[in-house]
């Protein structure tokens, strides 16, 4: 229930060495609620949202004071960056965060990012800093997401799995743990975060934070923990936001021909391939594209509202103006505003 100052000091020493070697690094660290629980001398994690937020409010300052004092021993200035899910769902706020992190990099400060548990309600939270770390890594186009935990990596029959090439059902079947009594999450959310990053074309690793010099050893290529192999093609920053960060507010279903055109042909989504609409959304909203089996195959920014798509679904593009009285776009989702997922 208290920050482990020895563990933080070991990490701070490594981060300082990495920064001094010219490597850009950002730290995503949870613990505000846990630190608050310790300050309040509670026996267990509170159950209600107001109690959790109160614990976070008490713990966040203590946590940052600990980080500030320990990192200062190694000549590293720290910066607190508190975010909510809205910070990433809104593209302008997303860009603002990225610009702030770039400015902190110029100053030589270490950004320490945490979800703002004090104000975020359940519907506006990620709830897992593993997932938040994956989103930050994608936002920065980081080369590596290092998820440091209390086990040596992903385990199979007690042995560490050295390499995972795809986070599929077989990989997820290895997960059997749960969160600690003071925290949330576990190995499942770490796999989810790693999957987000490798699909975008960057590497990820899950390793034990208490392994001596773990961060420096990872960065020189030593085999530690479980390494996740990145996809061959890197997504652009915009497509990372569309496909792996923002949440869709509605869905459109497409036929098999349209599904192939999107996933294999790299085409835009036209109204002729749409078979159904689910949810209410406006022009410019993020929506999901699902195939005939109900599987999500793409996400993108829609050029038409749900009501308009309901009217023009199944039609050729030359019929749009006749039906709507106007045709601002041929495409319901242009390929430049779409990510295949």
C-alpha positions as CSV (number, residue, x, y, z in Angstrom):
1,X,0.0,0.0,0.0
2,X,3.0,2.3,-0.2
3,X,5.3,3.3,-3.2
4,X,8.3,1.0,-3.3
5,X,11.1,3.6,-3.2
6,X,13.8,1.1,-3.9
7,X,12.1,-0.2,-7.0
8,X,11.4,3.3,-8.2
9,X,15.0,4.3,-7.6
10,X,16.3,1.3,-9.6
11,X,14.0,2.3,-12.5
12,X,15.0,6.0,-12.2
13,X,18.7,5.2,-12.4
14,X,18.1,3.2,-15.6
15,X,15.8,5.8,-17.2
16,X,18.5,8.5,-16.4
17,X,21.1,6.4,-18.2
18,X,18.9,5.8,-21.2
19,X,18.1,9.5,-21.5
20,X,21.7,10.4,-21.2
21,X,22.4,8.0,-24.0
22,X,20.1,10.1,-26.2
23,X,17.0,7.8,-26.2
24,X,13.6,9.5,-25.8
25,X,11.5,7.9,-23.1
26,X,8.1,8.4,-21.6
27,X,6.8,6.8,-18.4
28,X,3.2,5.6,-17.9
29,X,2.8,4.9,-14.2
30,X,-0.2,3.9,-12.3
31,X,-0.5,4.0,-8.5
32,X,-2.4,7.1,-7.4
33,X,-5.3,5.1,-5.9
34,X,-2.9,2.6,-4.4
35,X,-0.8,5.4,-2.8
36,X,-4.0,7.0,-1.5
37,X,-5.1,3.7,0.1
38,X,-1.7,3.6,1.8
39,X,-2.0,7.2,3.0
40,X,-5.5,6.5,4.4
41,X,-4.4,3.2,6.0
42,X,-7.2,1.3,4.3
43,X,-7.2,-2.5,4.3
44,X,-8.6,-2.9,0.8
45,X,-9.4,-1.0,-2.4
46,X,-12.6,1.1,-2.0
47,X,-15.7,0.0,-3.9
48,X,-17.5,3.2,-4.9
49,X,-16.4,5.7,-7.5
50,X,-16.3,8.8,-5.1
51,X,-14.2,6.8,-2.7
52,X,-11.8,5.7,-5.4
53,X,-11.6,9.3,-6.7
54,X,-10.9,10.6,-3.2
55,X,-8.1,8.0,-2.8
56,X,-6.7,9.1,-6.1
57,X,-6.8,12.7,-5.1
58,X,-4.9,12.0,-1.9
59,X,-2.4,9.6,-3.5
60,X,-1.5,11.4,-6.7
61,X,0.4,14.2,-5.0
62,X,2.2,11.7,-2.8
63,X,3.1,9.6,-5.8
64,X,4.5,12.6,-7.8
65,X,6.4,13.8,-4.8
66,X,8.0,10.4,-4.5
67,X,8.9,10.4,-8.3
68,X,10.2,14.0,-8.1
69,X,12.5,13.3,-5.2
70,X,13.9,10.0,-6.4
71,X,14.4,11.1,-10.0
72,X,16.1,14.3,-8.9
73,X,18.9,12.1,-7.4
74,X,19.8,11.1,-10.9
75,X,19.4,14.6,-12.5
76,X,16.0,13.9,-14.1
77,X,13.3,16.5,-14.0
78,X,9.8,15.0,-14.1
79,X,6.5,16.3,-15.5
80,X,3.0,15.1,-14.5
81,X,0.6,14.6,-17.4
82,X,-2.9,13.5,-16.3
83,X,-5.3,12.4,-19.0
84,X,-8.8,10.9,-19.5
85,X,-10.2,8.9,-22.3
86,X,-11.7,12.0,-23.8
87,X,-8.2,13.4,-24.1
88,X,-7.5,10.8,-26.8
89,X,-11.0,10.4,-28.4
90,X,-11.0,14.0,-29.5
91,X,-8.5,14.4,-32.2
92,X,-7.5,18.0,-31.3
93,X,-6.9,17.1,-27.7
94,X,-4.9,14.0,-28.9
95,X,-2.7,16.3,-31.0
96,X,-2.4,18.8,-28.0
97,X,-1.1,16.0,-25.8
98,X,1.4,14.9,-28.4
99,X,2.6,18.5,-28.8
100,X,3.0,18.9,-25.0
101,X,5.1,15.7,-24.8
102,X,7.3,16.9,-27.7
103,X,7.8,20.2,-25.8
104,X,8.7,18.3,-22.6
105,X,11.2,16.3,-24.7
106,X,12.8,19.6,-25.8
107,X,13.2,20.6,-22.2
108,X,14.7,17.3,-21.3
109,X,12.0,16.4,-18.8
110,X,10.5,13.0,-18.3
111,X,6.7,12.9,-18.8
112,X,5.0,10.7,-16.3
113,X,1.5,9.9,-17.6
114,X,-1.4,8.6,-15.5
115,X,-5.1,8.4,-16.0
116,X,-6.9,11.2,-14.1
117,X,-8.7,9.0,-11.7
118,X,-9.9,12.0,-9.7
119,X,-12.3,13.3,-12.3
120,X,-12.9,10.6,-14.8
121,X,-16.2,8.6,-14.5
122,X,-16.3,4.9,-15.5
123,X,-17.6,5.6,-19.0
124,X,-14.7,7.9,-19.7
125,X,-11.9,5.8,-18.3
126,X,-9.6,3.3,-19.8
127,X,-9.3,1.8,-16.4
128,X,-6.0,0.1,-17.2
129,X,-2.7,1.9,-17.5
130,X,-1.4,-0.9,-19.7
131,X,-3.9,0.1,-22.4
132,X,-3.1,3.8,-21.8
133,X,0.6,2.9,-22.3
134,X,-0.2,1.2,-25.6
135,X,-2.2,4.3,-26.8
136,X,0.6,6.6,-25.8
137,X,3.2,4.5,-27.6
138,X,1.1,4.6,-30.7
139,X,0.5,8.3,-30.4
140,X,4.3,8.9,-30.2
141,X,5.2,6.3,-32.9
142,X,7.5,4.8,-30.3
143,X,9.9,2.1,-31.4
144,X,9.2,0.0,-28.3
145,X,6.6,-0.4,-25.6
146,X,8.2,-2.0,-22.5
147,X,5.6,-3.3,-20.0
148,X,7.4,-3.9,-16.8
149,X,5.6,-6.1,-14.3
150,X,6.1,-8.5,-11.4
151,X,6.6,-11.7,-13.4
152,X,9.3,-12.6,-15.9
153,X,7.0,-12.5,-19.0
154,X,4.1,-14.4,-20.4
155,X,4.3,-17.9,-18.9
156,X,3.3,-21.3,-20.4
157,X,3.5,-24.2,-17.9
158,X,5.8,-22.0,-15.7
159,X,8.2,-21.2,-18.5
160,X,8.6,-17.8,-20.2
161,X,7.4,-17.6,-23.8
162,X,10.3,-15.9,-25.5
163,X,8.5,-14.6,-28.6
164,X,4.8,-14.1,-29.6
165,X,4.2,-13.3,-33.2
166,X,0.4,-12.7,-32.9
167,X,-1.9,-12.0,-30.0
168,X,-4.5,-14.5,-30.9
169,X,-6.7,-16.9,-29.0
170,X,-3.8,-19.2,-28.3
171,X,-1.8,-16.4,-26.8
172,X,-4.7,-15.2,-24.7
173,X,-5.3,-18.8,-23.4
174,X,-2.0,-18.4,-21.5
175,X,-3.5,-15.7,-19.3
176,X,-4.8,-16.9,-15.9
177,X,-3.9,-14.2,-13.4
178,X,-5.8,-11.3,-11.9
179,X,-5.0,-7.9,-10.4
180,X,-3.6,-7.3,-7.0
181,X,-5.9,-6.2,-4.1
182,X,-4.7,-2.6,-4.5
183,X,-4.8,-2.5,-8.4
184,X,-6.6,-3.6,-11.5
185,X,-5.7,-5.4,-14.6
186,X,-3.2,-8.2,-15.1
187,X,-1.5,-10.0,-17.9
188,X,-4.6,-9.8,-20.1
189,X,-4.5,-6.0,-20.4
190,X,-0.7,-6.2,-21.1
191,X,-1.4,-8.5,-24.0
192,X,-4.1,-6.1,-25.2
193,X,-1.7,-3.2,-25.1
194,X,1.1,-5.2,-26.8
195,X,-1.4,-6.1,-29.6
196,X,-2.3,-2.5,-30.2
197,X,1.3,-1.5,-30.6
198,X,2.5,-4.4,-32.8
199,X,-0.5,-4.0,-35.1
200,X,0.7,-0.5,-35.7
201,X,4.2,-1.7,-36.6
202,X,6.2,-1.2,-33.4
203,X,7.7,-3.8,-31.0
204,X,6.5,-4.6,-27.5
205,X,8.0,-6.6,-24.6
206,X,6.6,-7.8,-21.2
207,X,9.4,-8.2,-18.6
208,X,10.1,-8.2,-14.9
209,X,10.7,-4.8,-13.5
210,X,12.9,-6.2,-10.8
211,X,15.3,-7.9,-13.2
212,X,18.6,-6.0,-12.7
213,X,19.2,-3.3,-15.3
214,X,16.1,-4.7,-17.2
215,X,15.5,-1.5,-19.3
216,X,19.1,-1.0,-20.4
217,X,19.5,-4.7,-21.2
218,X,16.3,-4.7,-23.3
219,X,17.5,-1.7,-25.3
220,X,20.8,-3.3,-26.3
221,X,18.9,-6.4,-27.6
222,X,19.2,-8.9,-24.8
223,X,16.5,-11.5,-24.7
224,X,14.5,-10.8,-21.6
225,X,10.8,-11.5,-21.0
226,X,8.4,-12.0,-23.8
227,X,8.9,-10.1,-27.1
228,X,6.0,-9.3,-29.4
229,X,6.9,-9.1,-33.1
230,X,5.7,-6.0,-34.9
231,X,3.7,-6.0,-38.1
232,X,5.8,-5.5,-41.2
233,X,4.1,-2.2,-42.2
234,X,4.0,0.8,-39.9
235,X,0.6,2.6,-39.7
236,X,0.7,6.4,-40.1
237,X,-0.1,8.5,-37.0
238,X,-3.5,9.3,-38.4
239,X,-4.4,5.7,-39.0
240,X,-3.2,4.8,-35.5
241,X,-5.7,7.3,-34.1
242,X,-8.5,6.1,-36.3
243,X,-8.0,2.3,-36.0
244,X,-6.4,1.9,-32.5
245,X,-7.4,4.8,-30.4
246,X,-10.7,6.5,-31.0
247,X,-13.9,4.5,-30.2
248,X,-16.6,4.1,-32.8
249,X,-20.0,5.5,-32.0
250,X,-21.9,3.4,-34.6
251,X,-21.6,0.7,-37.2
252,X,-22.4,-0.1,-40.8
253,X,-22.6,-3.6,-42.1
254,X,-21.3,-4.4,-45.6
255,X,-21.6,-7.3,-48.0
256,X,-18.8,-9.7,-48.9
257,X,-17.8,-7.8,-52.1
258,X,-17.4,-4.5,-50.1
259,X,-15.5,-6.3,-47.4
260,X,-13.0,-7.7,-49.9
261,X,-12.6,-4.3,-51.6
262,X,-11.7,-2.7,-48.2
263,X,-9.4,-5.4,-46.8
264,X,-7.8,-6.6,-49.9
265,X,-8.1,-3.8,-52.4
266,X,-7.5,-0.8,-50.2
267,X,-10.7,0.8,-51.5
268,X,-13.0,3.4,-50.0
269,X,-16.4,2.4,-48.7
270,X,-19.2,3.2,-51.2
271,X,-23.0,3.1,-50.3
272,X,-23.6,0.3,-52.8
273,X,-21.8,-2.2,-50.5
274,X,-23.6,-1.2,-47.3
275,X,-26.4,-3.5,-46.1
276,X,-27.3,-2.1,-42.7
277,X,-26.8,0.7,-40.1
278,X,-26.5,0.4,-36.3
279,X,-26.6,3.4,-34.0
280,X,-27.1,7.1,-34.4
281,X,-24.2,9.2,-35.6
282,X,-23.3,12.4,-37.4
283,X,-21.1,13.3,-40.3
284,X,-17.5,13.2,-39.2
285,X,-18.0,10.7,-36.4
286,X,-15.9,7.5,-36.0
287,X,-17.8,4.4,-37.1
288,X,-17.0,0.7,-37.4
289,X,-17.4,-1.4,-40.5
290,X,-18.6,-5.0,-39.9
291,X,-18.8,-7.9,-42.4
292,X,-21.6,-10.4,-42.9
293,X,-20.3,-12.5,-39.9
294,X,-20.5,-9.5,-37.6
295,X,-16.7,-9.2,-37.3
296,X,-15.2,-5.6,-37.3
297,X,-13.0,-5.2,-40.3
298,X,-12.4,-1.4,-40.4
299,X,-13.0,1.9,-38.7
300,X,-13.2,5.3,-40.2
301,X,-14.6,8.8,-40.3
302,X,-18.0,8.9,-42.0
303,X,-19.0,11.5,-44.6
304,X,-22.7,10.9,-44.0
305,X,-25.0,10.6,-40.9
306,X,-26.6,7.4,-39.9
307,X,-30.0,8.7,-41.2
308,X,-28.4,9.5,-44.6
309,X,-26.7,6.2,-44.9
310,X,-29.9,4.4,-44.1
311,X,-31.4,6.2,-47.1
312,X,-28.6,5.6,-49.6
313,X,-27.4,2.1,-48.5
314,X,-27.2,-0.3,-51.5
315,X,-27.3,2.5,-54.0
316,X,-24.8,3.4,-56.7
317,X,-23.0,6.7,-56.2
318,X,-24.8,8.3,-59.1
319,X,-28.1,7.9,-57.3
320,X,-27.1,9.8,-54.1
321,X,-28.0,13.2,-55.3
322,X,-31.4,12.0,-56.6
323,X,-32.3,10.5,-53.2
324,X,-30.7,13.1,-50.8
325,X,-31.0,16.2,-53.0
326,X,-27.2,16.7,-52.6
327,X,-24.0,14.6,-53.1
328,X,-21.1,16.1,-51.1
329,X,-19.1,12.8,-51.4
330,X,-19.1,9.6,-53.5
331,X,-17.7,7.7,-50.5
332,X,-19.3,7.0,-47.2
333,X,-15.8,6.5,-45.8
334,X,-12.8,7.6,-47.9
335,X,-9.8,5.2,-47.7
336,X,-7.6,8.1,-46.4
337,X,-9.9,8.3,-43.3
338,X,-10.0,4.6,-42.7
339,X,-8.0,2.0,-40.9
340,X,-8.3,-1.8,-41.5
341,X,-8.5,-3.5,-38.1
